[in-house]
Each structure stands twice: as structure tokens, then as C-alpha cells.
């Protein structure tokens, strides 16, 4: 869950028995009263990285010792990076480039850093998160896990990273500071200074204008502590007969309704409120996770066999978001057999470049769901995950649940760009999009 991170991870093998979310008719008060029960089961589960709810272990982001094999992405959809990628070191002499425009004077290492977003534990950041910025020029962070420490403590954690911005780390470029503040069971930041946000399903019952106003308040709470990007709203259409059987979304009440018109309207209202408070909303998880059975964070081989291109209603929600001015869209790591059966969406140029960009006209930033610890992609090496995502057309690689893999991802991106001019051009294209997104925060 791109990022509760986008995930609630079960604390034990039988964690799948976590109580299902309240019925849609349940009131927000009753629904929220269940949160302490679920949170107790999620202590230490880390963030739902990207956005799926991973019922999880006590070590957030750590992958299961036995990793089920997911389908190997086809080379034609996203070719793996060279073997040298895994061993290439970004600490080598900076590679100056002759790029014109906004990237003039940037080294390859600095540009690659802009394509990464690394997880930072909201309570106790790992050394690997610090090293990602200090050593590998990573220019964006995701506040992960769960904290009830309140706004002052959260602001202190964030400032310890944003203070690293400078000519030797991020080319003096400010960071995107993201988190998962959906509401309901997916809310990273809590305590003094943060509202107890109802689930998306409960939010959807509010009049649209009221939801815009509520989201503006929630956005201001984020902006006040230094968060400028929210990996929300969930735009997945859960239009199956039993919504609770949809593990990543419906089970937790993360959807804004069960028809496309309601989801578009209410997810759009949430996004509008966030934007009003200078927080960039992220629509997720393209082309939709509302019809799958399993969660890509905890299962391999997750396939959607019904979602297709437009005029499919699930994809239409994202088309509406683009028409409304969406700046960021998150791509899921499920495989869509009717669109591209050869690779998970995050590794598919057919889905990211041909469908989302060319056919649907999206020119903003595409971010992956968490590809650091998601079981769906564990059969691909960390470095190749990053390379395949960028080659497919993604702009930001989210390594939220397990920041220790960020170094390998950076090294692989650099090595591939050095050996492949076409890939180097892709790096420049994505870095430019990320810089333009950051620039929009200043307007």
C-alpha cells in the first residue's frame, strides 16, 4: 500500500483472521472504535507502504523468510538491468552530464536520487534511511510505520531528514515528504495535532463540500509538520459482489464507494482538500486493486483477470482524476491479464507508458507501489525492480517498507544508465517530472 505504508501486515501466520471492516452502513464512530483492536495487532507492522494493507510481522518491511515465487516479468515488457548493476557503486566519481534545462549541472547520481523515495520510520528511523540521503543522494522520503507521538515529535523526525538537503546530497533541491494518511485503518500519523480520520468508506458518506473542507484540515495538519505529499486517495473501484473479499481494499473499508461515479466524486473531494493545503494527493493503485482477491504486499502471483482498458469503469476513475488535474498516480504491482499478462503493472511499459501516458494522456508523476518488501515482486532482485519500473515509465520508485534495499536500487539505476543511453534518457525524463512536481509546491 504504497506505501500503510499501504499495508497492514498480519502479526502471525493466522493474521488473515483479522476482523473485516465495518459494514458500509456502520457509522464513523462505530467504525473508528475498532481501530485500537487492529492497531494492537499491527504494532511494529510498519507502514502500509504504498498502500495495501499488509497484515504483518513485528519487523515492518521485512520480507517473509519463505518467499512465494511471483511470475517473472517478461523481458519484452521491462528488460532486467545488467549484472553489473548490483555491484556498481554510486560512491564512484560523480558522473557529470551535459544535460540542458532544469538538469543542467546535475550528476547522474543526483538525478537518480530524485527517482527514489525511501522509507523513514516515524518513530525510530533506520541508519539505512539516513545513508540513502547522505550517501546515495536520495531526494524523497516516506514517513512509515505508525506513531501516536503527535505533531511535535513527527516534525522533529521529518526535519532531521529535510535538514540534510544541500549541494552534497540532493543538489540543494527540497524533498518530497510523503506518508499514508488515508484514514480508518491506514493512518500513519496520530496523536496530538492529528485528527482521527474516518475510513474512506465513511468519508464517502459526507456531502462532497464537507469532505473537501475536512480534507483541507487533514492536509493542513500534514503540511504543518513538513509533509507535502499524501499517498492517498484510494481510487480503486471495488465493484465486486462481496467487497470484504477484496483483501487489499474492500476488507478494510479503504474504498470511496462501490460505483465509479461515487468513487470519482469523493476521492476527488479528498484530493481537492489536500491540494488546498499544499499537500500533493496521490491517486492509487492504477489500473485498480478493487477486483483482486489477495494483497500484493503479502502474496505472490496476484492477478486481476477482469480489469481492462477504457471504457472499463475501474480505469475510468483514474481517467476522471487525470481530467481533474491529478499530479501523481501510483501504479499497482498486480498483474492484469487482459492488459499485459507478462508482467506486474509497475514493470509493464504497456500499462504505464502505452496505456496511462499515451492513451490516457497522463503527463504527471507516476510512482510505484512499495517494491521494497512486497511479496509480489520478491522473485526479482531489488536493483532490477527499480530498473524495470523506470524502464516501464515510472518516475518514482517507492522503497518504503524496507529502506535497506534503496542502496542496491540506486546502484542498479546508475549502472544501467551508464551502459544504456536510452535508459539514461529515461532517467532524465523522470527526474525532470519530479523536479517539476516539486516546483509546483512553490507556486
Secondary structure by P-SEA (a helix, b strand, c coil): cccccccccccccccccccccccccccccccccaaaaaaaaacccccccccccccccccccccccccccccccccccccccccccccccccccccccccccccccccaaaaaaaabbbbbccccccaaaaaaaacccccbbbbcccccccaaaaaaaaaaaccccccccccccccbbbbbcccccccccccccccccccaaaaaaccaaaaaaaaaaaaaaaaaaccccccccccccccccccccccccccccccccccaaaaaaaaaaaaaaaaaacbbbbbcccccccccccccccccccccccccccccaaaaaaaaaaaacccbbbbbccccccccccccccccccccccccccccccccbbbbcccccccccccccaaaaaaaaaaacccbbbccccccaaaaaaaaaaaaaaacaaaaaaaaaaaaaaaaaaaaaac
